[in-house]
Amino acid sequence: AGWSGKFFAIINVVSGFLQFAVLPQVMQLIDPSTLWRIVPAIVLTFASNMSLNKDPSLYLIAGTFLTMKALEFSARRMLDEMVYVPLDYDARYIGKEVIGVLGYRFGKSGTSLAVSA
């Protein structure tokens, strides 16, 4: 419990640092649509590196998970909100609900069912 508690605390610290220190600077240089493509590429690179190792260590798996969660909590959440900014109130409210329920929850449930089957 101690190791995982410290690990998730590190995820939160890294995510906070990315969200408040790094991403504001990056967003001045990079278009959001480009960042939408970069974030999955970074996660895919880490996951590919992990999957190509015959016997990956706990630190390699933890580093991949840390990267995935820190980018999800910081960059992806920020980019999600930027998508809804130009919409009117009704479209923003309904769009968030539909994407939140159908896209994220069903997508994660469907993926976990496919992987466990």
C-alpha positions as CSV (number, residue, x, y, z in Angstrom):
1,A,0.0,0.0,0.0
2,G,2.9,2.3,0.7
3,W,4.5,2.0,-2.7
4,S,1.3,2.4,-4.6
5,G,0.3,5.4,-2.4
6,K,3.6,7.1,-3.2
7,F,3.3,6.2,-6.8
8,F,-0.2,7.8,-7.2
9,A,1.1,10.9,-5.3
10,I,3.9,11.1,-7.9
11,I,1.3,10.9,-10.7
12,N,-0.6,13.8,-9.2
13,V,2.6,15.9,-8.7
14,V,3.7,15.3,-12.3
15,S,0.2,15.9,-13.6
16,G,-0.1,19.2,-11.7
17,F,3.4,20.3,-12.9
18,L,2.4,19.6,-16.5
19,Q,-0.9,21.3,-16.2
20,F,0.3,24.5,-14.5
21,A,3.9,24.9,-15.6
22,V,4.5,23.0,-18.9
23,L,1.3,23.0,-20.9
24,P,0.6,26.8,-20.7
25,Q,4.0,27.3,-22.4
26,V,3.5,24.5,-24.9
27,M,0.1,25.8,-25.9
28,Q,1.6,29.1,-27.0
29,L,3.8,27.2,-29.4
30,I,1.7,24.3,-30.6
31,D,-1.8,24.2,-32.0
32,P,-4.3,22.1,-29.9
33,S,-5.0,19.8,-32.9
34,T,-1.3,18.9,-33.0
35,L,-1.2,18.2,-29.3
36,W,-4.2,15.9,-29.7
37,R,-2.0,13.8,-32.0
38,I,1.1,14.0,-29.9
39,V,-0.3,12.8,-26.6
40,P,-1.4,9.3,-27.9
41,A,1.9,9.0,-29.8
42,I,3.8,9.5,-26.6
43,V,1.7,6.9,-24.7
44,L,2.0,4.5,-27.7
45,T,5.8,4.9,-27.7
46,F,6.0,4.0,-24.0
47,A,3.5,1.1,-24.3
48,S,5.4,-0.2,-27.4
49,N,8.7,-0.1,-25.5
50,M,7.1,-2.0,-22.6
51,S,5.6,-4.6,-24.8
52,L,8.8,-5.2,-26.7
53,N,10.6,-6.2,-23.6
54,K,10.6,-9.9,-22.9
55,D,10.5,-9.4,-19.1
56,P,9.6,-5.8,-18.3
57,S,10.5,-4.6,-14.9
58,L,8.0,-3.1,-12.5
59,Y,9.7,0.3,-13.0
60,L,9.2,0.2,-16.8
61,I,5.5,-0.8,-16.3
62,A,5.1,1.9,-13.7
63,G,6.8,4.5,-15.9
64,T,4.4,3.7,-18.7
65,F,1.4,3.9,-16.4
66,L,2.7,7.1,-14.9
67,T,3.1,8.7,-18.4
68,M,-0.3,7.5,-19.5
69,K,-2.1,8.8,-16.4
70,A,-0.2,12.1,-16.1
71,L,-0.9,13.0,-19.7
72,E,-4.6,11.9,-19.3
73,F,-5.1,14.0,-16.2
74,S,-3.3,17.1,-17.5
75,A,-3.1,17.4,-21.3
76,R,-6.2,15.4,-22.4
77,R,-8.5,17.0,-19.8
78,M,-7.3,20.4,-20.8
79,L,-7.8,19.6,-24.5
80,D,-11.2,18.2,-23.9
81,E,-12.3,21.5,-22.3
82,M,-10.9,23.5,-25.2
83,V,-13.0,21.5,-27.7
84,Y,-16.2,22.8,-26.0
85,V,-15.3,26.5,-25.6
86,P,-16.6,27.7,-29.0
87,L,-19.9,25.9,-28.6
88,D,-23.1,27.4,-27.3
89,Y,-24.3,26.4,-23.8
90,D,-26.8,23.7,-24.9
91,A,-24.4,22.1,-27.3
92,R,-21.6,22.2,-24.8
93,Y,-23.7,20.6,-22.0
94,I,-25.3,17.9,-24.2
95,G,-22.0,17.2,-26.0
96,K,-20.1,16.7,-22.8
97,E,-22.7,14.3,-21.4
98,V,-22.9,12.3,-24.6
99,I,-19.2,12.0,-25.1
100,G,-18.6,11.4,-21.4
101,V,-21.1,8.5,-21.2
102,L,-20.8,7.0,-24.6
103,G,-17.2,7.7,-25.5
104,Y,-15.3,7.3,-22.3
105,R,-17.3,4.9,-20.1
106,F,-18.5,2.6,-22.8
107,G,-15.2,2.8,-24.6
108,K,-13.3,1.7,-21.4
109,S,-15.9,-1.0,-20.6
110,G,-15.8,-2.3,-24.1
111,T,-12.0,-2.4,-24.2
112,S,-11.8,-4.2,-20.8
113,L,-14.4,-6.7,-22.0
114,A,-12.5,-7.3,-25.2
115,V,-9.2,-7.7,-23.4
116,S,-10.6,-10.1,-20.8
117,A,-12.4,-12.3,-23.3
